[in-house]
């Protein structure tokens, strides 16, 4: 055989051996290191302990693997632990991991912290490109769109969240925020709560909301099941005992209802609904003065509840106190008008979600008419979108001055032009 041909054959053999070795090393690497898809699957199934084991196995073989720290950051983010997530991000960046995917994770944390302006553009682009982590990106955008009352956009991102995290109960609860605002059929809302509880039976907030909704829909047997289940998990819970009392009253079991309402008031003497319901029983029993005392306390605890004032007015009439009954009746009518105005404002905001001036108007009206908590929630949403909104800042300067919170008053004054 010619020498040249021999050398050529040897080169081919060496190349072939090299390729075999490379393939072998690749197979060995994939066999010993968790694949990205394995991690994604574990996160979507909420198997966080196993996901942590996978990340640790990478770090054990290579303590300076930047991808491992990126995955660790995602793992902490999935468990809503922002500080450890940020620490892992910094380590990943230090070890050379690309900055853009880390920016997406930071944007998720920003959205959870209410920093909507900085988070939205990053998360929007990541969502369009279908980047990971899909569930957290969709969650962040859902939070932003709900805060801005962009319900159509929120609906799309919540759908994506459900798909990316099929075991997560939260998107079904957030879906109800939309369905309740648009007046969806009650059965749709009930189904969302049931879907949430199917994924997380320990979500007592969802269970009590479902029970209340079933009771309002006159499905008392179904509501009783949910209230009873709630009470099994939390025997002393006032809301569950109250609900069972209301169902007993609806079913004509006045004696049990009265006992349950008294139990509620023993645990929480300021429970307004229990005071009102017990007063109704007392009126039936002819204990008018006692009923008036309970309803008077309820009006003091809830001075903006038109229904409480209406019941108080009726009790006062039965007691023969016509002058005070007239005052309570007039107050009930005024509060009913206020509640109608609030509903109009909420409806207008849903129809015009981008109109920040309308939100400012709503916030001012709510605060001026005694609904400070809800008004300040609207204030917060406006400031997250436009921190220096001039009309709102002027209002807040005077609002905090009246409350003698001169620090906040001066702060909002500093945001106004001099």
GIZITA-V625597 format. One record per residue. N is the residue number from 0. RES is the residue in one small letter. PSI is psi in degrees with one decimal (none if undefined). NEAR is the number of other C-alpha atoms within 8 Angstrom. Layout:
BEGIN
{{N & RES & PSI & NEAR} {N & RES & PSI & NEAR}}
END
This chain:
BEGIN
{{0 & x & 135.5 & 4} {1 & x & 148.0 & 5} {2 & x & -40.3 & 6} {3 & x & -41.3 & 6} {4 & x & -37.1 & 8} {5 & x & -45.3 & 9} {6 & x & -39.4 & 8} {7 & x & -42.1 & 8} {8 & x & -40.6 & 8} {9 & x & -39.6 & 8} {10 & x & -40.8 & 8} {11 & x & -39.0 & 8} {12 & x & -42.8 & 8} {13 & x & -41.4 & 8} {14 & x & -43.4 & 8} {15 & x & -44.3 & 8} {16 & x & -40.6 & 8} {17 & x & -40.9 & 8} {18 & x & -41.3 & 8} {19 & x & -42.8 & 8} {20 & x & -42.4 & 8} {21 & x & -44.5 & 8} {22 & x & -42.3 & 8} {23 & x & -43.8 & 8} {24 & x & -38.1 & 8} {25 & x & -45.8 & 8} {26 & x & -41.9 & 8} {27 & x & -41.5 & 8} {28 & x & -47.7 & 8} {29 & x & -28.1 & 9} {30 & x & -25.5 & 7} {31 & x & -14.4 & 6} {32 & x & 133.3 & 9} {33 & x & 136.1 & 12} {34 & x & 157.5 & 7} {35 & x & -41.3 & 6} {36 & x & -33.4 & 6} {37 & x & -43.8 & 8} {38 & x & -46.1 & 12} {39 & x & -43.8 & 8} {40 & x & -44.7 & 8} {41 & x & -39.4 & 12} {42 & x & -44.9 & 12} {43 & x & -29.0 & 11} {44 & x & 1.7 & 9} {45 & x & 31.2 & 7} {46 & x & 72.1 & 9} {47 & x & -34.6 & 9} {48 & x & -43.7 & 6} {49 & x & -37.2 & 8} {50 & x & -39.6 & 12} {51 & x & -38.5 & 10} {52 & x & -39.7 & 8} {53 & x & -44.6 & 11} {54 & x & -43.1 & 13} {55 & x & -31.8 & 9} {56 & x & -33.8 & 10} {57 & x & -47.1 & 13} {58 & x & -29.6 & 11} {59 & x & -40.2 & 7} {60 & x & -26.9 & 6} {61 & x & 92.9 & 7} {62 & x & -15.7 & 7} {63 & x & 26.0 & 6} {64 & x & 111.0 & 11} {65 & x & -34.2 & 12} {66 & x & -38.2 & 8} {67 & x & -39.6 & 12} {68 & x & -31.5 & 13} {69 & x & -45.9 & 13} {70 & x & -37.9 & 10} {71 & x & -40.0 & 12} {72 & x & -41.8 & 14} {73 & x & -39.3 & 11} {74 & x & -44.6 & 13} {75 & x & -36.8 & 12} {76 & x & -41.5 & 12} {77 & x & -28.5 & 9} {78 & x & 11.3 & 6} {79 & x & 50.8 & 6} {80 & x & 84.3 & 9} {81 & x & -41.4 & 9} {82 & x & -50.2 & 6} {83 & x & -34.2 & 9} {84 & x & -43.9 & 14} {85 & x & -37.6 & 10} {86 & x & -43.8 & 9} {87 & x & -35.1 & 12} {88 & x & -46.7 & 12} {89 & x & -39.7 & 8} {90 & x & -41.5 & 10} {91 & x & -42.9 & 15} {92 & x & -41.6 & 12} {93 & x & -34.4 & 7} {94 & x & 4.2 & 9} {95 & x & 11.0 & 7} {96 & x & 144.3 & 10} {97 & x & 142.3 & 7} {98 & x & -33.8 & 7} {99 & x & -47.6 & 6} {100 & x & -31.0 & 7} {101 & x & -32.4 & 11} {102 & x & -36.1 & 9} {103 & x & -44.2 & 12} {104 & x & -40.6 & 11} {105 & x & -37.4 & 9} {106 & x & -34.9 & 13} {107 & x & -45.7 & 13} {108 & x & -39.5 & 10} {109 & x & -42.3 & 12} {110 & x & -38.5 & 15} {111 & x & -26.7 & 9} {112 & x & 2.8 & 6} {113 & x & 10.1 & 7} {114 & x & 74.4 & 10} {115 & x & -40.0 & 11} {116 & x & -43.4 & 8} {117 & x & -30.3 & 9} {118 & x & -37.2 & 12} {119 & x & -51.1 & 12} {120 & x & -38.1 & 8} {121 & x & -46.2 & 11} {122 & x & -34.0 & 14} {123 & x & -46.7 & 9} {124 & x & -40.3 & 8} {125 & x & -37.4 & 12} {126 & x & -43.6 & 11} {127 & x & -38.9 & 7} {128 & x & 0.7 & 6} {129 & x & 45.0 & 7} {130 & x & 169.5 & 8} {131 & x & 152.7 & 7} {132 & x & 118.8 & 8} {133 & x & -45.0 & 12} {134 & x & -46.0 & 12} {135 & x & -35.6 & 10} {136 & x & -46.9 & 14} {137 & x & -38.7 & 13} {138 & x & -46.4 & 12} {139 & x & -44.5 & 12} {140 & x & -36.5 & 14} {141 & x & -42.9 & 13} {142 & x & -43.7 & 11} {143 & x & -47.8 & 11} {144 & x & -36.9 & 12} {145 & x & -40.5 & 10} {146 & x & -32.3 & 8} {147 & x & 2.3 & 10} {148 & x & 26.9 & 10} {149 & x & 80.9 & 12} {150 & x & -34.6 & 10} {151 & x & -44.4 & 6} {152 & x & -41.4 & 9} {153 & x & -37.7 & 13} {154 & x & -41.4 & 11} {155 & x & -42.8 & 8} {156 & x & -31.4 & 12} {157 & x & -39.4 & 14} {158 & x & -43.9 & 9} {159 & x & -37.3 & 11} {160 & x & -45.1 & 14} {161 & x & -41.4 & 12} {162 & x & -40.3 & 7} {163 & x & -26.2 & 9} {164 & x & 74.1 & 10} {165 & x & -15.1 & 8} {166 & x & 2.5 & 8} {167 & x & 128.6 & 10} {168 & x & -21.4 & 12} {169 & x & -41.9 & 7} {170 & x & -27.3 & 13} {171 & x & -33.8 & 12} {172 & x & -38.4 & 12} {173 & x & -34.1 & 9} {174 & x & -37.3 & 11} {175 & x & -27.5 & 11} {176 & x & -37.1 & 8} {177 & x & -49.8 & 10} {178 & x & -36.2 & 11} {179 & x & -36.0 & 9} {180 & x & -30.9 & 9} {181 & x & 2.1 & 6} {182 & x & 39.6 & 6} {183 & x & 160.0 & 9} {184 & x & 140.6 & 6} {185 & x & -30.6 & 8} {186 & x & -31.4 & 6} {187 & x & -42.8 & 9} {188 & x & -41.7 & 12} {189 & x & -43.2 & 11} {190 & x & -38.7 & 8} {191 & x & -43.0 & 12} {192 & x & -40.6 & 15} {193 & x & -38.4 & 9} {194 & x & -38.1 & 10} {195 & x & -44.5 & 17} {196 & x & -29.0 & 13} {197 & x & -36.2 & 8} {198 & x & -26.6 & 9} {199 & x & 85.3 & 9} {200 & x & -17.2 & 8} {201 & x & 2.0 & 5} {202 & x & 88.2 & 9} {203 & x & -28.6 & 8} {204 & x & -43.2 & 6} {205 & x & -38.2 & 11} {206 & x & -43.5 & 13} {207 & x & -35.3 & 13} {208 & x & -40.8 & 9} {209 & x & -44.4 & 13} {210 & x & -44.7 & 14} {211 & x & -41.8 & 10} {212 & x & -42.2 & 11} {213 & x & -38.2 & 13} {214 & x & -42.7 & 12} {215 & x & -29.4 & 7} {216 & x & 9.5 & 8} {217 & x & 23.2 & 6} {218 & x & 68.2 & 9} {219 & x & -35.9 & 10} {220 & x & -44.3 & 6} {221 & x & -40.2 & 10} {222 & x & -40.2 & 14} {223 & x & -38.4 & 12} {224 & x & -45.4 & 8} {225 & x & -43.5 & 12} {226 & x & -40.3 & 15} {227 & x & -42.4 & 10} {228 & x & -40.7 & 8} {229 & x & -44.8 & 13} {230 & x & -31.6 & 12} {231 & x & -43.0 & 7} {232 & x & -27.5 & 6} {233 & x & 81.2 & 7} {234 & x & -33.1 & 7} {235 & x & 9.2 & 6} {236 & x & 124.5 & 8} {237 & x & -41.1 & 9} {238 & x & -40.3 & 7} {239 & x & -43.4 & 12} {240 & x & -42.1 & 15} {241 & x & -46.1 & 12} {242 & x & -42.4 & 12} {243 & x & -34.8 & 13} {244 & x & -42.7 & 14} {245 & x & -38.7 & 10} {246 & x & -42.0 & 12} {247 & x & -40.5 & 12} {248 & x & -43.2 & 11} {249 & x & -36.6 & 7} {250 & x & 6.5 & 6} {251 & x & 6.4 & 6} {252 & x & 75.5 & 9} {253 & x & -37.7 & 9} {254 & x & -47.1 & 6} {255 & x & -40.7 & 10} {256 & x & -46.7 & 14} {257 & x & -42.5 & 11} {258 & x & -42.4 & 9} {259 & x & -41.5 & 12} {260 & x & -37.9 & 15} {261 & x & -36.1 & 10} {262 & x & -41.5 & 9} {263 & x & -47.5 & 14} {264 & x & -25.1 & 12} {265 & x & -34.3 & 7} {266 & x & -34.3 & 7} {267 & x & 94.9 & 8} {268 & x & -11.0 & 7} {269 & x & 17.4 & 8} {270 & x & 107.2 & 9} {271 & x & -45.4 & 9} {272 & x & -41.4 & 6} {273 & x & -39.9 & 12} {274 & x & -43.9 & 15} {275 & x & -43.3 & 13} {276 & x & -41.5 & 10} {277 & x & -37.5 & 13} {278 & x & -38.8 & 13} {279 & x & -40.4 & 9} {280 & x & -41.2 & 10} {281 & x & -35.9 & 12} {282 & x & -43.2 & 11} {283 & x & -33.0 & 7} {284 & x & -2.1 & 6} {285 & x & 11.3 & 6} {286 & x & 66.9 & 9} {287 & x & -43.9 & 11} {288 & x & -41.8 & 7} {289 & x & -39.1 & 9} {290 & x & -42.3 & 14} {291 & x & -40.2 & 12} {292 & x & -43.2 & 8} {293 & x & -41.3 & 12} {294 & x & -33.2 & 15} {295 & x & -43.6 & 9} {296 & x & -39.2 & 9} {297 & x & -39.1 & 13} {298 & x & -33.0 & 13} {299 & x & -34.7 & 7} {300 & x & -29.6 & 8} {301 & x & 74.6 & 9} {302 & x & -1.1 & 6} {303 & x & 18.6 & 8} {304 & x & 107.4 & 10} {305 & x & -34.8 & 12} {306 & x & -38.8 & 7} {307 & x & -43.0 & 13} {308 & x & -33.8 & 14} {309 & x & -46.3 & 11} {310 & x & -38.9 & 10} {311 & x & -42.1 & 14} {312 & x & -42.2 & 14} {313 & x & -41.2 & 9} {314 & x & -40.3 & 13} {315 & x & -36.2 & 13} {316 & x & -45.5 & 10} {317 & x & -30.5 & 8} {318 & x & -7.5 & 8} {319 & x & 8.2 & 6} {320 & x & 77.0 & 9} {321 & x & -35.8 & 8} {322 & x & -48.3 & 6} {323 & x & -33.1 & 9} {324 & x & -38.5 & 14} {325 & x & -43.0 & 9} {326 & x & -45.3 & 9} {327 & x & -37.7 & 12} {328 & x & -42.4 & 11} {329 & x & -40.5 & 8} {330 & x & -38.7 & 10} {331 & x & -43.9 & 14} {332 & x & -42.3 & 9} {333 & x & -43.2 & 9} {334 & x & -33.6 & 11} {335 & x & -40.0 & 9} {336 & x & -41.8 & 8} {337 & x & -43.1 & 9} {338 & x & -37.4 & 8} {339 & x & -39.1 & 8} {340 & x & -42.1 & 8} {341 & x & -43.3 & 10} {342 & x & -38.4 & 8} {343 & x & -43.2 & 8} {344 & x & -45.0 & 9} {345 & x & -42.2 & 8} {346 & x & -42.7 & 9} {347 & x & -38.6 & 8} {348 & x & -39.6 & 12} {349 & x & -38.6 & 11} {350 & x & -27.9 & 6} {351 & x & 67.7 & 7} {352 & x & -23.8 & 10} {353 & x & -6.6 & 7} {354 & x & 91.8 & 8} {355 & x & -30.6 & 8} {356 & x & -36.1 & 6} {357 & x & -38.9 & 8} {358 & x & -38.4 & 12} {359 & x & -43.9 & 13} {360 & x & -44.4 & 8} {361 & x & -43.7 & 12} {362 & x & -45.1 & 14} {363 & x & -43.7 & 10} {364 & x & -44.4 & 9} {365 & x & -45.3 & 13} {366 & x & -43.3 & 13} {367 & x & -24.5 & 8} {368 & x & 22.2 & 8} {369 & x & 1.1 & 7} {370 & x & 59.9 & 10} {371 & x & -42.7 & 10} {372 & x & -50.4 & 7} {373 & x & -37.1 & 10} {374 & x & -42.3 & 14} {375 & x & -27.0 & 10} {376 & x & -40.5 & 9} {377 & x & -38.0 & 12} {378 & x & -47.1 & 12} {379 & x & -41.8 & 8} {380 & x & -38.8 & 10} {381 & x & -44.8 & 13} {382 & x & -29.6 & 10} {383 & x & -29.6 & 11} {384 & x & -34.4 & 9} {385 & x & 85.4 & 7} {386 & x & -28.9 & 7} {387 & x & 29.4 & 8} {388 & x & 116.2 & 9} {389 & x & -49.2 & 8} {390 & x & -39.7 & 7} {391 & x & -41.8 & 9} {392 & x & -40.9 & 13} {393 & x & -42.3 & 11} {394 & x & -43.5 & 9} {395 & x & -30.7 & 10} {396 & x & -48.1 & 14} {397 & x & -37.0 & 9} {398 & x & -48.1 & 9} {399 & x & -24.5 & 12} {400 & x & -41.8 & 10} {401 & x & -32.2 & 7} {402 & x & 1.9 & 6} {403 & x & 29.1 & 6} {404 & x & 79.1 & 9} {405 & x & -21.7 & 8} {406 & x & -50.9 & 6} {407 & x & -36.8 & 9} {408 & x & -46.2 & 14} {409 & x & -35.2 & 9} {410 & x & -48.0 & 9} {411 & x & -28.1 & 12} {412 & x & -36.5 & 10} {413 & x & -18.5 & 7} {414 & x & -7.4 & 9} {415 & x & 150.9 & 10} {416 & x & 144.2 & 4} {417 & x & none & 2}}
END
